Amino acid sequence: AETGLNGILENCRSVLTTARRRGVPIAFVRQVTSGGQRSETRRYPRWFTGFEPTRSDMVFDRQGASCYSSSEFANMASHSAGHFVLAGLFGETSCLPTLVDAYQRGHRFTYLIDASGSRADGPTAAAEMHRAVAHLAAVYANVTLTSTWLNAEVARRGAAR
């Protein structure tokens, strides 16, 4: 399996393609920043090319580390009966805080470890950081590989048809 950012993005692309094909609801969460002054407008990050939301996708804006810092996301998660899959950047500052918040709320998440990446921090290399994230994430969620989730999703959705 390919590693690095290209591999992560390819795994995310596979998850997104399969989810859309199978009618699985998709939520995009982005971190927005404000200039700090009331008169300054919020800054919205650009979407990665090929990962832009469609009209049927949910889009949530957050200002904190966890996706739950978006009250709309928290509301959706609380009122949804089902299983959530988490993928994307960045494992150490976005995914792990979301998994901890989900766990504390009794929500069920699967974390696709190879569809997520972490950044280096000082002397800690990115790969080492991501291994640590994976170990911690396993306390709060089901941690699995993209291929395992894709195979299970195809089997589950195929049997439901």
Disulfide bonds with the S-S distance in Angstrom:
none
